Amino acid sequence: MIPRVHKQGSNTLGLLHYLYGKGTREEHIDPHLVASFDGMAPDPGRDPSVTKTDLRHLLDQTLSLLDADQRPDKHVWHCSVRAAPDDPILSDEQWGDIARRMVAATGINPGDGAGCRWAAVRHADDHIHIVATLVREDGRRPDHHRSGKRAQTEARLIEADYDLHRVAPGDGTAAKRTTSAERHKADRLGWDRAAREELRETVRRAVAGATSTDEFLDRLKDSGLLVRTKALPSGDLKGYTVALPGDRNGNKEPIYYAGSTLAPDLSLPRIQARFITDSVPPGTADSERQERSTASSAPAAARCTTAHAAWAAVLVLDHSSDDSEAAAQIAAAGEVLDALAKTSALHARNKLRQAAWEFERASRSHTRAEFRHAQDLRRAARDLVCSGPAFGRGEDGAGTAMVLDTLIFLALAAAHWHAQRQHAQQAEAARRAAAHLRSAYQQAAAEPLTLLRERGRRIAPSLRRHHATTVRAALPELAETVLAEPGWDALAATLADAERAGHNPHALLAEAAAGRELDTVDSVSDVLVWRLRRTAHLPLYAPAQEAIRANRPNDHMSAGQTMPVSPASRARRR
């Protein structure tokens, strides 16, 4: 249940006209009172002899207790209370009880016999509006300080009492909600979503992997936004504002939003805190990334880099005692998701965009993030952006599947980390992101896993038995589950590749299984495939090439033999 205390107003009659009207899109059905301060207020919705002006006179009568110059300019208090979509439809009596609890909890009518006059109007199944006059019966002003927070607290109790959907309590770090006016404007203009939401996503994508303020601002401009900056007398940049070209006010002027009004972590100082350019020691991430880039296309190489950085982040969330380090890894993971959603193939892009949108809430809490701890993930996000879009085939498709497999674990690790610290909204957001990532993974992994399974089925029976023995020796508790899964064929092909590349399959399997629990995964064998290929730096075979090889009419090689590799291909795979 979501209560929302709106800005105070000065026109009681105007608000009543809206509450009892047809709505901006004819959505108001049978508007009527469900409760009032004395239980006897006239109802212009059900009594044809009563007008909205009559109800306004009754509510505003307490204003006459004060001299004209003592009356508050903003005397109208307005609160809407909305049930969740999956909640049962409540009766008028239940909504009336909820309204009385809300005005008592917020200090509007605390039950002392001299509270404010109020009325609750219902014009839809799922919500009510409460309107009150902010002068008590004794002429004093009500104590309604922080009424919004108090309403939220009462809503959590109401949810428990009525067995309604439980909303995770907030902590003040969420982005500002889109207003109804902004939503209606988007509908009127035919936009998929409101300007505030579109801007927030675009700005977050511009942040992903950026290394300087100039680069960040250039990305904003390249994305088509209108950008204005404000400088201090010293010449240093103070802040920025952005606008959609088509979002204009009544004077045909662009409507600009400051970054901090889009989300707390999108203010310029918070963004600049990410721009740490610590050098990477030779022989570590940068050199490995450069070596891998010679083995596959740029998008695939970027995805391999990202998979390694994401897995390192999972281990940090599982084992680090430094909350600032963990918070930085989670925030940088948000950048990776934004970059991946921007550059992935069309068939997976929508789910990745939803995952990034959900994880945005998980990436922000009161724990201060020290971004010097998360530069590998930020560099991975930059690699994704700079490598350009993937087409979802060949190594790009397999690379996307590999990184998504790892990012699912990262999202779940973030959910667990937040839950341990009672960050309820962030934990729930991370779980929702993981669900979207699973859907994207299933789309991305279908083709490369099919290819690997076909290759596994062509392996000689004696070699398959050899790899099955390896699985039983390395994973005694999981072996029978793995061998019975459809993905066993793909794992057999991967073990063959690992052995051919000079690795010890037994050691690789044991390491992959020990890395993190496998009890809750949908397919143990599929997860092991990607962990092995990531750990052993195995090449990601292009489905198109493999299909050509498998369907050659003059191919008379035995099932246990492998295709010869050309010098050029061998060079690419090193």
C-alpha positions as CSV (number, residue, x, y, z in Angstrom):
1,M,0.0,0.0,0.0
2,I,1.4,3.3,-1.1
3,P,0.4,6.6,0.7
4,R,1.5,9.8,-0.9
5,V,1.2,13.2,0.7
6,H,0.9,15.8,-2.0
7,K,2.0,19.4,-1.9
8,Q,-0.2,21.7,0.1
9,G,-2.7,23.7,-1.8
10,S,-5.0,26.7,-1.4
11,N,-8.0,25.6,-3.4
12,T,-10.3,23.1,-1.7
13,L,-13.0,23.4,-4.3
14,G,-10.6,22.9,-7.1
15,L,-9.4,19.6,-5.6
16,L,-13.0,18.5,-5.0
17,H,-13.9,19.2,-8.6
18,Y,-11.0,16.8,-9.6
19,L,-11.9,14.1,-7.1
20,Y,-15.6,14.1,-8.1
21,G,-14.9,14.7,-11.8
22,K,-14.5,12.2,-14.6
23,G,-10.7,12.2,-14.4
24,T,-8.2,13.2,-17.1
25,R,-8.9,10.0,-19.0
26,E,-12.5,9.2,-17.9
27,E,-11.0,6.9,-15.3
28,H,-13.0,8.1,-12.2
29,I,-16.0,5.7,-11.6
30,D,-18.7,6.4,-9.0
31,P,-16.8,9.0,-6.9
32,H,-18.2,9.0,-3.3
33,L,-17.3,9.6,0.3
34,V,-16.1,6.6,2.3
35,A,-15.3,8.5,5.6
36,S,-15.2,12.0,7.0
37,F,-14.1,13.8,10.2
38,D,-17.6,13.4,11.8
39,G,-19.1,10.6,9.7
40,M,-21.8,12.9,8.5
41,A,-20.3,15.1,5.8
42,P,-22.5,15.7,2.7
43,D,-21.6,13.5,-0.3
44,P,-22.0,15.3,-3.7
45,G,-21.3,11.9,-5.3
46,R,-24.3,10.1,-3.9
47,D,-26.7,12.9,-2.8
48,P,-28.0,14.9,-5.8
49,S,-29.1,17.7,-3.4
50,V,-25.6,18.3,-2.3
51,T,-22.9,20.2,-4.2
52,K,-19.2,20.2,-4.0
53,T,-19.4,23.8,-2.7
54,D,-21.4,22.5,0.2
55,L,-18.6,20.1,1.1
56,R,-16.0,22.7,0.7
57,H,-17.8,25.1,3.0
58,L,-18.0,22.4,5.7
59,L,-14.3,21.5,5.4
60,D,-13.1,25.1,5.3
61,Q,-15.3,26.3,8.1
62,T,-12.5,26.3,10.6
63,L,-10.7,29.0,8.6
64,S,-13.2,31.4,10.0
65,L,-11.8,30.9,13.5
66,L,-8.8,32.9,12.4
67,D,-8.4,36.5,11.3
68,A,-8.0,36.8,7.6
69,D,-4.3,37.7,8.0
70,Q,-3.7,34.7,10.2
71,R,-5.0,32.1,7.9
72,P,-2.5,29.9,6.2
73,D,-1.9,30.5,2.5
74,K,-1.6,26.8,1.8
75,H,-4.4,25.3,3.9
76,V,-5.3,22.2,1.8
77,W,-3.7,18.9,2.8
78,H,-4.1,16.1,0.3
79,C,-3.1,12.4,0.6
80,S,-3.7,9.6,-1.8
81,V,-3.6,5.9,-0.6
82,R,-3.2,3.2,-3.2
83,A,-3.3,-0.6,-2.9
84,A,-1.0,-2.9,-4.9
85,P,-2.2,-4.3,-8.2
86,D,-2.3,-7.9,-6.7
87,D,-4.3,-6.8,-3.5
88,P,-7.9,-7.8,-3.2
89,I,-10.5,-5.1,-3.8
90,L,-11.4,-3.5,-0.4
91,S,-14.8,-2.5,0.6
92,D,-15.9,1.1,1.3
93,E,-15.9,0.3,5.0
94,Q,-12.3,-1.0,4.9
95,W,-11.2,2.1,3.0
96,G,-13.0,4.3,5.5
97,D,-11.1,2.6,8.3
98,I,-7.8,3.1,6.4
99,A,-8.6,6.8,6.0
100,R,-9.2,7.2,9.7
101,R,-6.0,5.5,10.6
102,M,-4.1,7.7,8.1
103,V,-5.4,11.0,9.4
104,A,-4.7,9.9,13.0
105,A,-1.1,8.7,12.2
106,T,-0.2,11.8,10.3
107,G,-1.5,14.3,13.0
108,I,-4.3,15.6,10.8
109,N,-6.9,14.3,13.2
110,P,-5.1,12.6,16.2
111,G,-8.4,11.7,18.0
112,D,-8.2,14.5,20.6
113,G,-11.7,15.8,19.7
114,A,-10.3,19.0,18.1
115,G,-8.5,17.8,15.0
116,C,-8.8,19.0,11.4
117,R,-11.8,18.5,9.2
118,W,-11.3,16.0,6.5
119,A,-13.1,13.7,4.0
120,A,-12.0,10.6,2.1
121,V,-13.2,10.2,-1.5
122,R,-13.1,6.9,-3.5
123,H,-13.3,7.1,-7.2
124,A,-11.6,3.8,-8.2
125,D,-11.3,0.3,-6.8
126,D,-7.7,0.6,-5.8
127,H,-7.3,3.9,-4.0
128,I,-8.8,6.8,-2.1
129,H,-7.9,10.5,-1.7
130,I,-8.1,12.3,1.6
131,V,-8.6,16.1,1.7
132,A,-8.2,18.1,4.9
133,T,-8.2,21.7,6.0
134,L,-5.0,22.5,8.0
135,V,-6.8,24.4,10.8
136,R,-8.0,22.5,13.8
137,E,-11.4,22.9,15.5
138,D,-9.7,24.9,18.2
139,G,-8.1,27.2,15.7
140,R,-4.6,25.8,16.1
141,R,-2.4,24.4,13.3
142,P,-2.1,20.6,13.3
143,D,1.2,18.8,14.1
144,H,1.7,17.1,10.8
145,H,5.5,17.4,10.5
146,R,6.9,14.6,8.3
147,S,3.4,13.4,7.6
148,G,4.6,11.5,4.5
149,K,7.0,9.3,6.6
150,R,4.3,8.8,9.2
151,A,1.9,7.7,6.6
152,Q,4.3,5.2,5.2
153,T,4.9,3.7,8.7
154,E,1.1,3.4,9.2
155,A,0.8,1.8,5.7
156,R,3.1,-1.0,6.8
157,L,0.9,-1.8,9.8
158,I,-2.2,-1.7,7.6
159,E,-0.7,-4.1,5.2
160,A,-0.1,-6.6,8.0
161,D,-3.6,-6.1,9.5
162,Y,-5.4,-6.6,6.1
163,D,-3.0,-9.2,4.8
164,L,-2.0,-7.0,1.8
165,H,1.1,-6.9,-0.4
166,R,4.0,-5.9,1.9
167,V,5.9,-2.9,0.5
168,A,9.6,-2.8,1.5
169,P,10.3,0.2,3.7
170,G,12.3,2.9,2.1
171,D,15.5,4.7,3.4
172,G,15.3,8.0,1.6
173,T,17.8,7.0,-1.2
174,A,15.2,6.2,-3.9
175,A,14.9,8.4,-7.0
176,K,12.1,10.9,-7.0
177,R,8.9,9.3,-8.3
178,T,7.3,10.5,-11.5
179,T,4.3,12.7,-10.9
180,S,0.9,12.0,-12.2
181,A,1.2,15.2,-14.3
182,E,4.4,13.9,-15.9
183,R,2.8,10.5,-16.6
184,H,-0.3,12.1,-18.2
185,K,1.9,14.3,-20.3
186,A,3.8,11.3,-21.6
187,D,0.6,9.5,-22.5
188,R,-0.7,12.6,-24.3
189,L,2.5,12.9,-26.3
190,G,2.6,9.2,-27.1
191,W,5.9,8.5,-25.1
192,D,6.6,5.1,-23.6
193,R,7.5,6.7,-20.3
194,A,7.8,10.1,-18.6
195,A,10.6,12.5,-19.4
196,R,12.1,12.1,-15.9
197,E,12.4,8.4,-16.4
198,E,13.8,8.7,-19.9
199,L,16.4,11.2,-18.7
200,R,17.4,9.1,-15.7
201,E,18.2,6.1,-17.9
202,T,20.0,8.1,-20.5
203,V,22.2,9.9,-17.9
204,R,23.0,6.6,-16.2
205,R,24.1,5.1,-19.6
206,A,26.3,8.2,-20.1
207,V,28.0,7.5,-16.7
208,A,28.8,3.9,-17.5
209,G,32.5,3.5,-17.7
210,A,33.1,7.3,-18.3
211,T,36.5,8.5,-17.0
212,S,36.1,12.3,-17.0
213,T,33.5,15.0,-16.7
214,D,34.1,16.1,-20.3
215,E,33.5,12.5,-21.6
216,F,30.3,12.2,-19.6
217,L,28.9,15.5,-20.9
218,D,29.9,14.6,-24.5
219,R,28.0,11.3,-24.1
220,L,24.9,13.2,-22.9
221,K,25.1,15.5,-26.0
222,D,25.7,12.5,-28.4
223,S,22.6,10.8,-27.0
224,G,20.5,13.8,-28.2
225,L,19.8,15.5,-24.9
226,L,19.9,19.2,-24.4
227,V,22.6,19.9,-21.8
228,R,23.4,23.0,-19.8
229,T,26.2,23.4,-17.2
230,K,26.7,25.9,-14.4
231,A,30.2,27.0,-13.4
232,L,31.5,28.5,-10.1
233,P,33.4,31.9,-10.1
234,S,36.6,29.9,-10.1
235,G,35.6,28.3,-13.4
236,D,35.1,24.9,-12.0
237,L,31.9,23.1,-13.0
238,K,29.2,23.2,-10.3
239,G,26.4,21.2,-11.9
240,Y,24.5,20.2,-15.0
241,T,20.9,20.0,-16.2
242,V,19.4,18.0,-19.1
243,A,16.2,18.1,-21.1
244,L,14.5,16.1,-23.8
245,P,14.2,18.2,-27.0
246,G,10.5,17.5,-27.3
247,D,9.7,18.1,-23.6
248,R,8.6,21.8,-23.4
249,N,6.5,24.0,-21.1
250,G,3.7,26.3,-22.0
251,N,6.2,28.9,-23.3
252,K,7.7,26.3,-25.7
253,E,10.9,26.3,-23.6
254,P,12.8,23.0,-22.8
255,I,12.1,21.6,-19.3
256,Y,15.5,21.0,-17.7
257,Y,16.1,18.6,-14.8
258,A,19.2,18.7,-12.6
259,G,21.0,15.4,-12.2
260,S,20.3,15.3,-8.5
261,T,16.6,15.6,-9.1
262,L,16.7,12.5,-11.4
263,A,18.4,10.4,-8.7
264,P,20.6,11.2,-5.7
265,D,23.7,9.5,-7.2
266,L,23.4,11.5,-10.5
267,S,24.5,14.8,-9.1
268,L,27.7,16.0,-10.6
269,P,29.9,15.6,-7.5
270,R,28.6,12.0,-7.0
271,I,29.3,11.2,-10.7
272,Q,32.8,12.7,-10.5
273,A,33.6,10.5,-7.5
274,R,33.5,7.6,-9.9
275,F,36.2,9.0,-12.2
276,I,39.3,7.4,-10.6
277,T,42.0,6.5,-13.1
278,D,44.3,4.3,-11.0
279,S,46.7,2.5,-13.2
280,V,46.5,-1.2,-13.4
281,P,49.8,-3.1,-12.6
282,P,51.4,-4.8,-15.6
283,G,50.3,-8.4,-16.1
284,T,46.8,-8.0,-14.6
285,A,43.5,-7.0,-16.0
286,D,44.7,-4.7,-18.8
287,S,47.2,-7.1,-20.2
288,E,44.7,-10.0,-19.9
289,R,42.1,-7.9,-21.7
290,Q,44.5,-7.1,-24.5
291,E,45.5,-10.7,-24.9
292,R,41.9,-11.9,-25.1
293,S,41.0,-9.2,-27.6
294,T,43.2,-10.9,-30.1
295,A,41.2,-14.1,-29.7
296,S,37.8,-12.9,-30.6
297,S,35.8,-9.9,-31.8
298,A,35.8,-6.7,-29.7
299,P,32.3,-7.2,-28.3
300,A,33.1,-10.8,-27.3
301,A,36.4,-9.8,-25.7
302,A,34.7,-7.1,-23.8
303,R,32.2,-9.6,-22.5
304,C,34.9,-12.0,-21.4
305,T,36.6,-9.1,-19.5
306,T,33.3,-8.3,-17.9
307,A,32.6,-11.9,-16.8
308,H,36.0,-12.0,-15.0
309,A,35.4,-8.6,-13.3
310,A,31.8,-9.6,-12.4
311,W,33.0,-12.8,-10.8
312,A,35.6,-11.0,-8.8
313,A,32.8,-8.7,-7.6
314,V,30.7,-11.7,-6.5
315,L,33.6,-12.9,-4.3
316,V,34.0,-9.4,-2.8
317,L,30.3,-9.3,-1.9
318,D,30.5,-12.8,-0.4
319,H,33.7,-12.3,1.6
320,S,34.7,-8.7,2.1
321,S,34.1,-7.0,5.5
322,D,34.5,-3.5,3.9
323,D,31.0,-2.2,3.2
324,S,32.4,0.7,1.2
325,E,34.1,-1.7,-1.1
326,A,31.0,-3.9,-1.5
327,A,28.8,-0.8,-2.2
328,A,31.2,0.3,-4.9
329,Q,31.1,-3.1,-6.6
330,I,27.3,-3.0,-6.6
331,A,27.2,0.6,-8.0
332,A,29.7,-0.4,-10.7
333,A,27.7,-3.5,-11.5
334,G,24.9,-1.0,-12.3
335,E,27.2,0.6,-14.9
336,V,27.9,-2.7,-16.4
337,L,24.2,-3.5,-16.8
338,D,23.6,-0.1,-18.4
339,A,26.4,-0.6,-20.8
340,L,25.3,-4.2,-21.6
341,A,21.7,-3.1,-22.2
342,K,23.0,-0.4,-24.6
343,T,25.3,-2.7,-26.6
344,S,23.6,-6.1,-26.7
345,A,21.7,-7.8,-29.5
346,L,18.1,-6.7,-30.0
347,H,16.6,-10.0,-28.9
348,A,18.0,-9.7,-25.4
349,R,18.0,-5.9,-25.2
350,N,14.6,-5.4,-23.7
351,K,15.2,-7.8,-20.8
352,L,18.6,-6.3,-20.1
353,R,17.1,-2.8,-20.1
354,Q,14.6,-4.0,-17.6
355,A,17.3,-5.6,-15.5
356,A,19.4,-2.4,-15.5
357,W,16.3,-0.3,-14.6
358,E,15.5,-2.5,-11.6
359,F,19.1,-2.8,-10.5
360,E,19.4,1.0,-10.5
361,R,17.5,1.0,-7.1
362,A,19.9,-1.7,-5.8
363,S,23.0,0.3,-6.7
364,R,22.2,3.1,-4.2
365,S,22.1,3.1,-0.4
366,H,23.3,5.1,2.6
367,T,26.6,3.1,2.5
368,R,29.2,5.3,0.9
369,A,30.9,3.6,-2.1
370,E,34.6,3.8,-2.5
371,F,35.0,3.5,-6.2
372,R,38.8,2.9,-6.1
373,H,37.8,-0.6,-5.2
374,A,35.6,-1.1,-8.3
375,Q,37.7,0.1,-11.2
376,D,37.9,-3.3,-12.9
377,L,34.1,-3.4,-13.2
378,R,34.0,0.3,-14.4
379,R,36.7,-0.5,-17.0
380,A,34.6,-3.5,-18.1
381,A,31.7,-1.2,-18.6
382,R,33.9,1.1,-20.6
383,D,35.1,-1.8,-22.7
384,L,31.5,-2.8,-23.4
385,V,30.6,0.8,-24.5
386,C,33.8,1.3,-26.6
387,S,33.6,-2.1,-28.3
388,G,30.2,-1.3,-29.8
389,P,27.1,-3.3,-30.3
390,A,27.1,-7.1,-30.4
391,F,25.0,-8.9,-33.0
392,G,24.0,-11.9,-30.8
393,R,25.8,-14.5,-33.0
394,G,29.1,-16.4,-32.8
395,E,31.4,-15.4,-30.1
396,D,29.3,-12.3,-29.3
397,G,26.3,-14.5,-28.5
398,A,28.3,-16.9,-26.4
399,G,30.1,-14.1,-24.7
400,T,26.8,-12.5,-23.8
401,A,25.6,-15.8,-22.3
402,M,28.7,-16.2,-20.3
403,V,28.6,-12.7,-18.8
404,L,24.9,-12.9,-18.1
405,D,25.4,-16.2,-16.2
406,T,27.9,-14.4,-14.0
407,L,25.8,-11.3,-13.6
408,I,22.9,-13.4,-12.3
409,F,25.1,-14.5,-9.4
410,L,26.3,-10.9,-8.9
411,A,22.7,-9.7,-8.7
412,L,21.8,-12.4,-6.2
413,A,24.9,-11.6,-4.2
414,A,23.9,-8.0,-4.1
415,A,20.4,-9.0,-2.9
416,H,22.0,-11.1,-0.1
417,W,24.4,-8.3,0.9
418,H,21.6,-5.7,1.1
419,A,19.2,-8.1,3.0
420,Q,21.9,-8.7,5.6
421,R,21.9,-4.9,6.2
422,Q,18.2,-4.5,6.2
423,H,18.2,-2.6,2.9
424,A,14.8,-4.0,2.0
425,Q,14.1,-2.0,-1.2
426,Q,17.5,-2.6,-2.6
427,A,17.4,-6.3,-1.9
428,E,14.1,-6.7,-3.6
429,A,15.3,-4.6,-6.6
430,A,18.4,-6.8,-7.0
431,R,16.2,-9.9,-6.9
432,R,13.9,-8.5,-9.6
433,A,17.0,-7.6,-11.7
434,A,18.2,-11.2,-11.4
435,A,14.9,-12.5,-12.7
436,H,15.2,-10.3,-15.8
437,L,18.8,-11.4,-16.2
438,R,17.7,-15.0,-16.2
439,S,15.2,-14.3,-19.0
440,A,17.9,-12.5,-21.0
441,Y,20.3,-15.4,-20.4
442,Q,17.9,-18.0,-21.7
443,Q,17.5,-16.0,-24.9
444,A,21.3,-15.4,-25.3
445,A,22.4,-18.9,-24.3
446,A,20.0,-20.9,-26.5
447,E,22.1,-20.9,-29.7
448,P,25.6,-21.3,-28.2
449,L,24.5,-24.1,-25.9
450,T,22.7,-25.9,-28.7
451,L,26.0,-25.8,-30.6
452,L,28.0,-27.1,-27.7
453,R,25.5,-29.9,-27.1
454,E,25.8,-30.9,-30.7
455,R,29.5,-31.0,-30.5
456,G,29.3,-33.0,-27.2
457,R,27.1,-35.6,-28.9
458,R,29.6,-36.1,-31.6
459,I,32.4,-37.0,-29.2
460,A,33.5,-40.6,-29.3
461,P,31.7,-42.8,-26.6
462,S,35.0,-43.7,-25.0
463,L,35.9,-40.1,-24.5
464,R,32.4,-39.3,-23.1
465,R,32.8,-42.1,-20.6
466,H,36.2,-40.6,-19.7
467,H,34.7,-37.2,-19.0
468,A,31.8,-38.7,-17.1
469,T,34.4,-40.4,-14.8
470,T,36.0,-37.0,-14.3
471,V,32.7,-35.5,-13.3
472,R,32.0,-38.3,-10.8
473,A,35.5,-37.9,-9.3
474,A,35.4,-34.1,-9.1
475,L,31.7,-33.6,-8.1
476,P,30.7,-36.8,-6.3
477,E,27.5,-35.2,-4.8
478,L,26.4,-33.5,-8.0
479,A,27.6,-35.9,-10.6
480,E,24.4,-37.9,-11.2
481,T,22.4,-34.6,-11.5
482,V,24.9,-33.2,-14.0
483,L,25.0,-36.4,-16.1
484,A,21.2,-36.5,-16.3
485,E,20.8,-32.9,-17.5
486,P,20.4,-32.0,-21.1
487,G,23.4,-29.7,-20.7
488,W,25.7,-32.6,-20.0
489,D,26.5,-32.8,-23.7
490,A,27.7,-29.1,-23.7
491,L,29.8,-29.8,-20.6
492,A,31.4,-32.8,-22.2
493,A,32.4,-30.6,-25.2
494,T,33.8,-28.0,-22.8
495,L,35.8,-30.6,-20.8
496,A,37.2,-31.9,-24.1
497,D,38.2,-28.3,-25.1
498,A,39.8,-27.8,-21.7
499,E,41.8,-31.0,-21.9
500,R,42.9,-30.2,-25.5
501,A,44.1,-26.8,-24.3
502,G,46.3,-28.4,-21.7
503,H,44.1,-27.9,-18.6
504,N,43.3,-30.4,-15.9
505,P,39.5,-31.0,-16.2
506,H,39.3,-32.5,-12.7
507,A,40.9,-29.5,-11.1
508,L,38.8,-27.0,-13.2
509,L,35.6,-28.8,-12.3
510,A,36.4,-28.8,-8.6
511,E,37.4,-25.1,-8.7
512,A,34.2,-24.2,-10.6
513,A,31.9,-26.0,-8.2
514,A,33.7,-24.6,-5.1
515,G,33.4,-21.0,-6.4
516,R,29.8,-20.6,-5.2
517,E,26.8,-22.8,-4.4
518,L,25.0,-24.6,-7.2
519,D,21.9,-25.9,-5.3
520,T,19.6,-23.1,-6.5
521,V,20.6,-22.9,-10.2
522,D,18.3,-24.1,-13.0
523,S,20.9,-26.2,-14.7
524,V,24.2,-27.1,-12.9
525,S,25.8,-28.3,-16.1
526,D,25.1,-25.0,-18.0
527,V,26.6,-23.0,-15.1
528,L,29.6,-25.2,-15.1
529,V,30.1,-24.8,-18.8
530,W,30.4,-21.0,-18.5
531,R,32.5,-21.1,-15.4
532,L,34.9,-23.5,-17.1
533,R,35.1,-21.6,-20.3
534,R,35.7,-18.3,-18.3
535,T,38.3,-19.8,-16.0
536,A,40.2,-21.6,-18.7
537,H,39.9,-18.8,-21.2
538,L,38.5,-21.2,-23.7
539,P,37.4,-19.8,-27.1
540,L,33.8,-19.2,-27.7
541,Y,32.9,-21.0,-30.9
542,A,30.8,-19.2,-33.5
543,P,27.6,-21.1,-34.2
544,A,27.7,-20.2,-37.9
545,Q,31.1,-21.7,-38.4
546,E,30.3,-24.8,-36.4
547,A,27.1,-25.4,-38.4
548,I,29.1,-25.2,-41.6
549,R,31.6,-27.7,-40.3
550,A,28.9,-30.1,-39.0
551,N,27.0,-30.1,-42.3
552,R,29.9,-30.6,-44.7
553,P,28.9,-33.4,-47.0
554,N,32.4,-34.7,-47.5
555,D,33.2,-34.8,-43.8
556,H,34.1,-38.4,-43.0
557,M,35.9,-37.8,-39.8
558,S,35.2,-40.1,-36.8
559,A,33.1,-38.8,-33.9
560,G,36.1,-38.5,-31.7
561,Q,38.2,-36.4,-34.0
562,T,38.3,-32.6,-34.1
563,M,38.3,-30.4,-37.1
564,P,41.6,-29.1,-38.3
565,V,42.1,-25.4,-37.5
566,S,43.7,-23.1,-40.0
567,P,46.7,-21.0,-39.0
568,A,44.6,-17.9,-39.2
569,S,41.9,-19.3,-36.9
570,R,44.6,-20.6,-34.6
571,A,46.1,-17.2,-34.4
572,R,42.7,-15.7,-33.6
573,R,42.1,-18.1,-30.8
574,R,45.4,-17.6,-28.9
